[in-house]
Amino acid sequence: MRGTVRIAAGLSVVALLAAACGSSGSSTASPSAASSSSASSTSSASSSGKFLACMVTDTGGINDKSFNQSSYAGVLAAAAADSSITPKYLPSTTTSDYASNITAFLGQKCGIIVTVGFLMGGATQAAAKANPSAKFAIVDFPQYSPPLSNVDALTFNTVQDAFLGGYLAAAMSKTGKVATFGGQKLSTVTIYMDGFYDGVQYYNAKHHAHVTVLGWSEPSQNGEFTNSFTDLTAGQRITNTFITEGADVIFPVAGGVGLGAAKAVQTANQSGQNVNMMWVDTDGCISAAQYCKYFITSVEKGITTAVKVAVLSAAHGDFKGGSYVGTLANGGAILAPYHDFASKVPAALQAELAQIKTGIENGTIKTPTKSPV
């Protein structure tokens, strides 16, 4: 891991992106392009741009309210910081699009190709090996073994902020049951679930409580998954099951599928139940603002800034490849503000969380070792 810390703590995702197009044509967007389902996939970039910063999305799409969206926000932020950078993206409708999209961008002579998600690891590795002079950054995938000097691996030790989230969820639960589920059983997903589970156990040990976690067991590594990052109906169905079983805090780790969970939580509250949730990857009160009133907090990755720095380093001739690991200490793993819950989270609990954060950072509080980093 590089010795240079590249992310400042507490940065929020810069939202406002161009919507993904279902075709295989590349898309460009100016840094000021707003997120809109009607935005053109061919919106023009700055004509002065000389450096192409290109991104291949995972199947969740450019407006997934999660890691694809926050990754492209990083590309746009780099373009906003340097007018010579032209941002572009290609949407992946299926996993079979990964390699062809990367190949298309290689043909366009992109200065850097950003790929998003653990499932894109193989296609990125093959392209990087075959094109050693091309530069890549991959979000949510550890550096290859042996390392590839033309790949900047951007990973996030979200077991740390998820641990805080689990502790907070246990403390806020009135029923003594909380729940989590994943999109797919990938290490970049289960790392969140591990941290959440162990944060609950830490709360139980500290407060002699017996809060139960539905949907995941860190010791057995077994739990509930939708097997999709796009099936909102599955997220809603699983969340309804958890609510029926008594869970009153839900933590979906499934990208845009979390919107289905949020709909279930909203419906439960409209019927007189008191159920809340936590968002993942980004600050949900920004990326899914319509459900902010149900979000106690969000367990974030500092993806936007990590991608921005990777793009700028390539554009400025400073690209070195290697591994970046986001943590609580460097701001790459973030527990978001409480927003509507600011007055509902007791001051004493906020003080406990601050102490736990310090303990994780200095190593006196141990988090699970199962981690992609």
C-alpha positions, 0 to 999 in steps of 0.5 A: 500500500502506498504511504501517501494518504490520498483521501480527506476525511468526511468528503461527500459524494458529488452526485449529479451524473448523466444517465446511462444509455442502454446502447453500447455506444460511449457516453460523455458528460461535462462535469456539471451534467446533472443526474437525470433519467432523460439526460442524453448519453451523448451529452457533449464534453468540453471541446478543449479536453485532450485527456480521455478519462474513461469508465466502464460501469458494472451492470448496476448502471451509472445512476445506481445510487451506489458505487457506479454513480459515485465512481463516475462522480470521481471522474467528473470531479477530476474533469472539473478540476482540470479542463483538459480532461474529457470524461466518458463512460460505457454502460455494461448491461451484462457481465459479457460487456466488460471485456468489449467495453474495455476493448472499445476504450483501448481503441479510443486511446483513453488516458485511463480506464476506470473499471468498477466492481469486483466482478470486473477483475478478470476482464481488467487484468486481461486487458492490463496484461495485454496492454502494459502501456495503458493505465487502469484503475479498478474500484473494489478489487485488490491489487493482483498477485503479482501486482500490475504496475499499470493498475491502480487498485482502489479498495476500502476496508469498510469492515471498520465503518460497518462495525460502527454501523452495527454498533449503532444499529444495535443501540437504536433497535427497539425490538432487539433484532437487526438485519442485513443482506447482500447483493452477491456473495463477494468479499467486497459485500461480505466485508460490510456484513462482517463489520455490521455483525461484529459491531452488534456483538461488540455492543452486546458485550459492552451493554450485556444485551442480546441483539440478534442479527438476521441475514448474516453470520460472520463466523459461518459466512452464511446469510441472505443474498438477492444474487443481484444488484438491480432486482429491487423487488427482491430487496423489498421482499427480503426486507419485508421478511426481516420486518415480519421476523421483528427486525427494526433496523435493516442494512442492505449491501446490494447497491441499487437493490437497497431502494427496494429495501427502502420502499419496504421500510417506507411501507412499514412506517406508513402502516404504523411500524417503526422501522429504519435502515442504513444505506451503503457505499454513499450518503443515502440522504444525498443519493436516495434523498426521498428515503432520507427520513428512514436512514439512521446513517450510511456506511460509506466508501470514499470512492469519489475522491479515490477515483478523482485522485487516480484520474488526476494522477494519470492526467498529470503524469504521476500515475504509478499503479499500486494499491490504495486502501480506504480506512476510517483513519484516512477518510476512505471508510466513513460513517455518514452524518445522521441527518434527520436522526441527528437529534434522535441518536443520543449524545452518549451513544455518539460519544461511544461511537467516537471512542470506538472509532478511535479504538479501531484507528489505533488498533485497540479495538479489533475488527474482523480479519476477513477483508479483500484488502 
